[in-house]
């Protein structure tokens, strides 16, 4: 029995150690890749601009892209106050008045207004400003992301651009984000 054990150790122990080492290296590389991939997306955010409005309310908000490369196919989705805008918000009930689009957002922090996002009655917050915005975008590596209105970042496993532009209520909401230059 003792000889059998020694033969096992001699013949198979180096292979077992090699398998464990390779498994650890693969797991570590997967973890590092996931962290590296999300670092880019962590540098993108949207939040409302705190302003008062006159007769015709227009939605103003800030978009920050703190990366060195642009983000693409950017959708801003406005939600009702105190309701989280997340992946379930992208459904057939999504209205044109709740969505803005830009093909490209350059690096930096910009203030935008949208002609498509319109205030409607009770959905207005204090001072005429809703609190809830989410952003969907594609990074320069082609990964698709959504930052929910509660700040949670999710990598998307579906083509959000096709899904949103095929919704009947939206009529391909393309090109309606306008940059407001800051002083």
N, C-alpha and C positions, 0 to 999 in steps of 0.2 A: 504494500500500500504506500509506504514511504517512497519507494522508487518511482511509483506511478506519479506521485505528487511532484517529485523533483523533475521528472521528465516533462510533465505539464508546464511547470514553471520555466524550465529551460527552453521548451519549444514554443510556448504560447504567450508567456508574459510580455515579451517585447512587442508582440502584435497587439495585445490588449492595451498596453500603454500608448502605442501609436494611434489606435482607434480613439481612445479617450482624448489624446492631444489634438488630433484632427477635428474631432467633434467640437471641442472647446473653441478652436480657431474659427471654425465655420460659424458657430453661434455668436462669437464675438464680432465677426465681420458683419453678420446680419444686423446685430444691434447697432453697430457704428453706422452702417449705411442708413438705417431708419432714422437715427438721430441727425445725420448729415442732411438727409432729404428734407426733414421737417424744419431744419434751421432756416432755410430760405423762406418757407411759408410762415414761420413765426414772425417774420419782419413785415408782414402785410396786415393792415387793420383798417377798419372804417368806424367812424363815430359821428354823431350829429353835431352840427355847428349850433351853438346857442345864440340865436338871434331872434329879434322880434320882426313880425311881418306886417305889412300894410294891407291894402285891399286884395291883392292877388298873392296868396301864399305860394312860395316856391320852396321846394325841399333843398336845403343846404347841408352838406356834410363834408367831413374831411376823409381823405384816403391817404394812407401812408404806405409807401413801398420803400423800405429802408435797405433794399438790395442794390447791387450794382447793375442789374439787368431789369428790363421791363417785365410786367405781368400782362397776360393776354386774355382776351375774351372775358372781360370783367363784368359781372352782373352784380348790382346792388339791389337787394330785396328789402323793402320796408315792411315792417309788421306792426300790428296793433300794440299799443302800450301794454307792458307787463306780460306779453306772450313771447316766448323764445322763438325766433325765426331759425329753423334748422332744416335738415333734409326733408322732413315731412311737409314743410311749407311749400316745396316745389311740387305742386299738384295741379290738377285741372281747374281748381278754383282760383288760382293765382291770377290777379287782374293786371292789366296794362298800367293802371295807376300806381301799382306797387313795385314796378321794376324799372331799373335804369341800366344802360349798357354802354360800355366803351370797349373798342377793339384792343386798345393798348393804353397802359398807364406807365409812364416813365418813372424811374427812381426819384424819390423825393416825397415831400408831404404837400398835398394840394387840397384846395378847397374847391368843391364842385357844386353845381346845382343841376337839377334834372328837370327837364320839361315833361318827362313822362310820369314821374312820381308826383301825384297831386294829393293835397289834403282833402279828406272827405269827412265832414261832420264830426262825430264823436271820436274819430280816430286821432284827432289832434291832441297833442299834449299841452303842457303849460307853455304859454307864449306861442302857441301854434306849431310846436315842434314835436314830432313823434320821437320816442326814445329808442325804438328797436330797428337796427339795421344789421343785415348779414351781407357777406361778400363771397362770391364764387369767382375763382380765377384759375388760370393755368400758369405755372411757373415756366421759366426759360428752359427747363429740362423736359417739359411736357407733362408734368404731374398735375393733376386736377385737385383743387382744394376748396373747402368751404370753412369760413370762420363764422360760426353762429353768432346771433346777437348777444349771447351770453359770454362770448370770447372763446368758446371751445373750437379748436381747430381739428378738422377731419379731412383725411385724404379720401377723395371720391373714387369709387370704382365703376362709375358710369359716365357717359358723355353728357354732362349737364347742358352744354351748348345746344346740342341737338334736341334734348328733352324740352328745354325752355322755348326755343324758337319754333317748336312744333305745336305748342299749346295754342288752341284756337282763340283764347281770350287775349293773347299778347300780340299777334300780328307781327312777328319778327321784330322785336324791339331793338333795333340796331342804331347806334350812333347818336344817342341823345344826352350823353353826359357832356357838360360844358364847363371848362375850367374858368374859375374866377381868379384873376391875378391878384396876388397879395402885395401890399405895399412894403 
